[in-house]
Amino acid sequence: MKMLGAMMLIIVLSSVAFASGSNGLYFLLGTTMPQLDELNGRLADYNYTEISNRLVSYGVGFHGTIKKHLLLGFEWSTMSGKEVKSSDGTIKENLCASVWFVDIGYTIVSVANFSIYPFLGVGKGDMTLTLSEIDNLSFDEILEGPTGITRLSTGGFLVNPSIGIDYSLGGNFLIGLRGGYTFDPFVGNWKIEDSKISDGPETSLIGPYINIMLGFGK
């Protein structure tokens, strides 16, 4: 039901935004730097390698303006870090995440093909740590006793104050830059599969980000 409600909200925002005088549909590519200090501390305690907090992100989004200044939009991104091995070389460690935001903003500069707009995103993020044994198991060995992969996940409500800069190159081609800082007002619980686990590190997607924006708009 929550997903259905989110999809309905996206559809409504899409209709309003793209019926407006100007809009953009674009691809996002950039980097985000979440807080991983507590997670890396726990990993080090158990002979794992620390994971870099510089994640590569890519995604899609759109926005439209209403009455020249009010901005409404939506964006979705997925993020991943460099895969590393545990100190003894027996476990692969991989961190990935995904986020979505409903954006509302206001254009403060609009000169010719150039615009600047602060905006606030409200949405949700999820982060997953995957630990995989490096043993080369056969299909039959896995069926005899499924082992070797553990996925730990956390996530929750996110707030994302940001600023965007757009430039239209003509022919409806749009380039831009977005940057901001993501906040997690409530620390989410860690889970394995769908079961909550206690005493997890306070790790979240809190941190700065920057994205290059490429797409089409008017």
N, C-alpha and C positions, 0 to 999 in steps of 0.2 A: 504493500500500500504506500509506503514511503517513496519507493521508486516511482510508482505511478503518479503520485502527487508532484514529484520533482519534474517528471516528464511533461505533465500538464502545464506546470509553471513555465517551463522552457518554451513550449508551444505558444503560450500566451505572449510571452516576452518577444518571441520571434515575430509574431504577427504585428505587434505594436511597433517594434523597432524597424522592421523592414517596410512598414507602411509609411514611415517618416520621411523627411526630406533628404537625409543622408544616412549612409550605413556602410558597414564593412564586414567582409567575411575573410578570415585569414588563418594562416598557419603560424604557430609559435615555436620558436627554438631558442633554448637558453640554458641557464644553470640556476640551481637553487642550493642553499647551504643550510640544511636543518641542523638542529642541536642533537649531536650524537655522543656527547661526552660521557654521560652515565652508561649508555649502551656499550661504548667502547671499553669503559672501565670493567664492566661485567665480563665482556669477551676476553679481555686480557687476564682476568682472574682464572679463566678456565682454558688457558693456552690457545686462545684464538687470536687472529690478527685484527688489529683495529681497522675499521671501515672508514674510508674517506667521506667527509661530509659534503663534498662537491659532487652533486648529482646532475647528470645531463637530463634536461627536460624537453619534451616536445608535445605539441597538442594543437587544438583548433579552437576557434572562438568567433564570435560575431558581436557587433554592437551597432546601434542605431541611435540617432538623435531625434528628439522631439522638441519642436519650437526652437530649433537652432542650437540650443545649449544643453538641455537635459539629455543624459546618455543612459541607455539601458543595454545590457548585454549579458552574454554567457560565455564561459570558457571551460575547457577540460584539458588537463595535461597529465601525462604519465612521466615518471622519472626513474632513472636507474643509475646505480653506481658501478664502479669497477669491481669485477669478481676477484676475490682473493682466496688464499688457502690458509688454513690454520697453521700454527707454528710448526707442528709435526708433519704437515703435508697430507693429512688424511681426510680433511673436511674442506669442501668448497663453501665459501660464504658469499651470499649475494643479497643486496638490499635494493628494494624497488618500492615505488609509491605511486599513487594517483590522487588527483584533486579535481574538484569542480567548484566553480563560483558563479553565482548570479551577481552581476555588477551594476552599480548605479553611480553615475558621475556627473560632472558639469564641465562644459567647455569654457575655459577661461581665456584662451587665445584662439582666434580663428582669423587668419590672414591669408588670403588667396588659397593656396593648396596646403597650408600648414596649420596644424591645430595642437593645442596642449590641453589636457584634461586630467585633473585628479579624480580618482574614483575609489569606491569601496566595494570589495567583493565579500560576499557571505556564502559559505558553502561547507564542504566536507572533504576530509582527506583520510587516506588509509596508507599504512606503511607495512611492508612484509619483509621479514628476515628469513631467508631460506638457508638451511644448513644441510649439505648433501655429502654423504660418504662417497669417496672417490673410487671405491672398489668397482671393478667391472663385473657386475652380476649378469647372469643370463636371465632370460624371461622366466624360465622354470624356477630358478632360485628365488626370484621375486614372488612368484605365486606360492611357493612353499612357506615363505615367511616375509610378508611385506615390511621391510625396514629400510633405513638408509636416508630418508628425507624427512626433515622437520621444518615446518613453516610456522613461525611466530608472527602475529600481526597485532597492530594497534592503530588507533585513529580516532577521529571525532570531528567536532564542530571547529571551523576555521574562520578567521576574519583577516581580510587582506587589504589594508590601505595602500594605494599605489598611485603612480602618475604615468600617463601615457603621452607619447608624442607621435603624431601621424603626419605623413607627407604624401600627397597624391602626385604621381608622376605623369598623369595624363593617361588616357586610354583606360581609365578606371583601375589602374594598377596602384596599389597602396603599399608603402613601407612604413615601418615605425619602430619604436622602442618603448618597452614597458619595464618598470622597475618598482619594487616595493618591499614590504616586510610582512611576512605571514605570522599571525598570532594564533595560539591555541588556548582559548580561555579556560578550558577544562582538560585536565590530563586524562587521556583515555586508558582503559584497561588493556593489558596484553591478553591475547587469546591464542590457543592452539586448536586448529580447526574451529569449532564453534564454542569451545569451552573456555571460560575465563580462568586465568592463572594469577596467583597472588605474587606480591613482592617483585613486580617487574620494574625495570629502570624507568625513570621519568624521561622518556624520549618522545619527541613529536616533530612536526614539520615546521616548528617555529624557526624563523630565520629569513635572511634577505634573498631576493631573487632578481634576475634580470632576463628579459626575453627580447629577441628580435622578432618583429612581426612582418610577414609577407603575405599579401593577398590582394583582394579586389574590393573597391569601394567607390563611393561617389560623394 
